[in-house]
């Protein structure tokens, strides 16, 4: 079938359409991480990550105020919204409502999935999973996007002069260099640990060691634990973001 016809069919379905792998039992024999990590790659180490405000890339309501944020979350999460916003505001009292919204979207979706992926990889007991959280706020566009999706992709190639990444400040260049060095080390040795970063332990469900890439590069065990536990409880209760 011509590729143009495939794209036309996809476009005709609107926003709900997308190309995704299909578990057919042959080419893709099973879901890659459900209910467990894939045994085919058990001996391959991985890095799993999210950025703090990952979901901000898909949002444009920069003028969102506190009242609007509260109304939005109340509509979406009902009586849980007040508890949720209190958790975020306690930890991030100076973040804009726009960025709190982005964190909530990220925590409800991709971050929860990333941690589950790392847990299941670690549970195989073979090659390790290394987890990081990218928390450096991009200075581009007046800083309004925060630590947004894709910034760490540029940084992994030590490319600091792009649209979303930043301006190439001294602080940024130092962080980019350290981050790229960890990726080079993984590619060369299968382990991201190198002289440029603190000791990076493998991830497991007990300690949840996570490298935080920010102006200060550091390891935290179970960072943002109260927020992680909130979303774990929401998931157990059947509520989805």
Residue pairs with C-beta under 8 A, 6 or more apart in sequence:
10 17
10 18
10 19
11 17
21 28
22 28
23 29
23 30
23 31
30 38
32 38
33 116
33 117
33 120
33 121
36 120
36 123
36 124
37 117
37 120
37 121
37 123
37 124
39 124
41 127
42 124
42 126
42 127
43 126
43 127
44 127
45 127
45 128
45 129
45 130
45 186
45 190
45 191
46 121
46 127
46 128
46 129
46 130
47 129
47 130
47 131
47 132
47 183
47 186
47 192
48 114
48 117
48 118
48 121
48 129
48 130
48 131
48 132
48 203
49 114
49 131
49 132
49 133
49 134
49 152
50 106
50 110
50 111
50 114
50 133
50 134
51 106
51 133
51 134
51 135
51 147
51 148
51 149
51 150
51 151
51 152
52 103
52 106
52 133
52 134
52 135
52 137
52 146
52 147
53 99
53 102
53 103
53 106
53 137
53 145
53 146
53 147
53 148
54 102
54 105
54 106
54 110
54 111
54 147
54 148
54 149
55 101
55 102
55 103
55 105
55 106
55 109
55 110
55 149
56 98
56 99
56 102
56 145
56 146
56 148
56 149
57 145
57 148
57 149
57 150
57 164
58 149
59 98
59 101
59 102
59 105
61 68
61 98
61 101
62 98
62 144
63 98
64 72
64 96
64 97
64 98
64 101
65 97
66 97
68 97
69 85
69 97
69 100
69 101
70 81
70 85
72 101
73 81
73 84
73 85
73 104
74 81
74 82
76 241
77 84
77 234
77 239
80 234
80 239
83 230
84 104
84 230
85 100
87 226
87 227
87 230
88 95
88 100
88 103
88 104
88 227
89 100
91 224
91 226
91 227
92 99
92 100
92 103
95 103
95 146
96 144
98 144
99 146
102 146
102 148
104 241
105 241
107 227
107 228
107 231
107 241
108 231
108 234
108 240
108 241
109 241
111 231
112 231
112 232
112 235
114 131
115 131
115 208
115 228
117 129
118 129
118 131
118 203
119 203
119 204
119 205
121 127
121 128
121 129
121 203
122 128
122 129
122 202
122 203
122 204
122 205
123 205
127 190
128 202
128 203
129 202
129 203
130 186
130 192
130 200
130 202
130 203
130 211
131 203
131 208
131 209
131 210
131 211
132 210
132 211
132 212
132 213
133 210
133 211
133 212
133 213
133 223
134 147
134 151
134 152
134 155
134 213
134 214
135 147
135 212
135 213
135 214
136 147
136 151
136 172
136 175
136 213
136 214
136 215
137 143
137 146
137 147
138 145
138 146
138 147
138 148
138 151
138 164
138 165
138 166
139 166
139 167
139 169
139 172
140 163
140 164
140 165
140 166
140 167
141 164
145 164
148 164
150 164
151 164
151 165
151 166
152 179
152 213
154 160
154 162
154 164
154 165
154 176
155 165
155 175
155 176
155 179
155 180
155 213
156 179
156 180
156 183
157 180
158 176
158 177
158 179
158 180
159 165
159 176
160 166
160 167
160 168
160 172
160 173
160 176
161 167
161 168
165 172
166 172
171 215
175 213
175 214
175 215
175 217
177 196
178 196
178 197
178 213
178 217
179 213
181 194
181 195
181 196
181 197
182 192
182 193
182 194
182 196
182 197
182 200
182 211
183 192
184 194
185 191
185 192
185 193
185 194
186 192
192 200
193 199
193 200
197 211
197 217
198 211
198 217
198 218
198 219
199 219
200 209
200 211
200 219
201 207
201 209
201 219
202 209
203 209
203 210
207 221
207 222
208 221
208 222
208 223
208 225
209 219
209 220
209 221
210 219
210 220
210 221
210 222
210 223
211 217
211 218
211 219
212 218
212 219
212 220
212 223
222 228
231 241
234 241
